[in-house]
Amino acid sequence: MIFQGSARYPVDEIVIHCAATHPDWMRGQPLAAKRKEIDRWHREERGWRKIGYHHLIDHDGAILPGRAETEIGAGVEGHNRGVIQICLIGGAGAAATDAFDRNFTTAVNRHAKLTPDRHPILPPVSARSGPEPTERSGC
């Protein structure tokens, strides 16, 4: 069990987000550079102390940590305690009628479909929120 913050909120949910980036955003750049840019957005444009997501998943399926899982994330206003925030790179302009592969790759889809009990980075939780990686998925 993972606990967050000084109040030790038990983590019992995962929320999956999509970055407001176009599919070709920073193409060819390493995920660390993308994390640095998202961290800058969150600090400079939102006034947060650091990146709000706990993990980032890139187009090639690479995973990189953001904020420590023991820290309360910043992903859903009023709904961050006890939640792991995960961000899929891509999804800007996505609509529910778009094919998933218009904005994401098969590698991202593999990660997004895994349940927490089968995923290498996710803790066991009772709930998962966010877009479902289906044939059609908007963010």
C-alpha positions in Angstrom: 0.0 0.0 0.0 1.3 3.4 -0.9 0.4 6.4 1.3 0.5 10.1 0.2 1.3 13.2 2.1 1.9 13.8 5.7 -1.7 12.7 6.4 -0.8 9.4 4.8 -3.8 9.1 2.5 -4.0 5.5 1.2 -3.7 5.3 -2.6 -6.8 3.6 -4.0 -7.3 5.0 -7.4 -5.4 5.7 -10.6 -6.5 8.5 -13.0 -5.2 8.5 -16.6 -4.8 11.8 -18.3 -3.8 12.8 -21.9 -1.3 15.6 -22.3 -2.6 18.5 -24.3 0.0 17.8 -27.0 -0.3 16.9 -30.6 0.9 13.4 -31.7 4.1 14.8 -33.2 4.9 17.1 -30.3 8.7 17.0 -29.5 9.0 14.0 -31.8 12.5 12.5 -31.6 13.1 14.0 -28.2 13.7 11.8 -25.2 10.9 11.4 -22.7 13.0 13.2 -20.1 12.9 16.4 -22.2 9.1 16.1 -22.5 8.9 15.6 -18.7 11.0 18.7 -18.2 8.7 20.7 -20.5 5.5 19.5 -18.8 7.1 20.3 -15.4 7.9 23.8 -16.7 4.2 24.3 -17.8 3.0 23.1 -14.4 5.4 25.4 -12.5 5.3 28.5 -14.6 1.8 28.5 -16.1 -0.2 26.8 -13.3 1.9 28.0 -10.3 2.4 24.4 -9.0 5.6 23.5 -7.2 6.4 20.7 -9.7 5.0 18.4 -12.3 1.5 17.2 -11.3 1.7 13.7 -12.7 3.3 10.7 -11.0 4.1 8.9 -14.3 4.4 9.8 -18.0 3.9 7.3 -20.8 5.4 8.2 -24.2 4.3 7.1 -27.7 6.9 4.3 -27.7 5.7 3.0 -24.4 8.6 4.4 -22.4 7.6 5.3 -18.8 9.2 8.0 -16.7 8.3 9.0 -13.2 7.2 12.5 -12.5 6.2 13.4 -8.9 6.9 10.8 -6.3 4.0 8.4 -5.6 4.2 9.3 -1.9 3.3 13.0 -2.8 -0.2 14.1 -3.5 -0.5 14.7 -7.2 -2.1 17.5 -9.1 -4.3 16.2 -11.8 -8.0 16.6 -11.0 -9.0 19.7 -9.0 -10.5 18.5 -5.7 -9.6 14.8 -6.4 -5.9 14.2 -5.8 -5.6 12.6 -2.4 -4.9 8.9 -2.6 -4.7 9.0 -6.4 -1.8 8.1 -8.8 -1.9 10.5 -11.7 -0.7 9.1 -15.0 -0.3 11.1 -18.3 -0.3 9.7 -21.8 1.7 11.9 -24.1 -0.6 13.1 -27.0 -4.3 13.7 -27.3 -4.6 17.4 -28.1 -7.7 17.9 -30.1 -8.8 14.3 -29.6 -12.5 13.7 -29.7 -14.6 10.7 -28.7 -15.1 9.9 -32.3 -11.4 9.7 -33.1 -9.7 6.3 -33.5 -7.3 5.7 -30.6 -4.3 5.4 -33.0 -4.9 8.8 -34.4 -3.5 10.2 -31.2 -1.8 7.3 -29.5 0.3 4.2 -30.4 -0.1 0.5 -29.8 2.6 0.8 -27.1 0.6 3.4 -25.2 -2.5 1.3 -25.6 -0.8 -1.7 -24.0 0.0 0.3 -20.9 -3.4 2.0 -20.7 -5.2 -1.4 -20.9 -3.2 -3.1 -18.2 -4.9 -3.5 -14.9 -3.0 -2.3 -11.8 -2.4 -5.8 -10.6 -0.6 -6.6 -13.9 1.2 -3.4 -14.6 4.9 -2.9 -13.7 4.6 0.6 -12.2 1.1 0.7 -10.8 0.1 -0.1 -7.2 -2.9 -2.3 -6.5 -6.0 0.0 -6.4 -9.7 -0.3 -6.3 -10.6 2.3 -9.0 -9.3 3.5 -12.4 -10.5 6.7 -14.0 -9.9 8.4 -17.2 -10.3 7.7 -20.9 -10.7 4.0 -21.8 -8.3 2.9 -24.6 -10.9 1.5 -26.9 -11.4 1.7 -30.6 -12.5 5.3 -30.2 -11.1 7.4 -27.4 -11.0 11.1 -26.8 -9.2 12.9 -24.1 
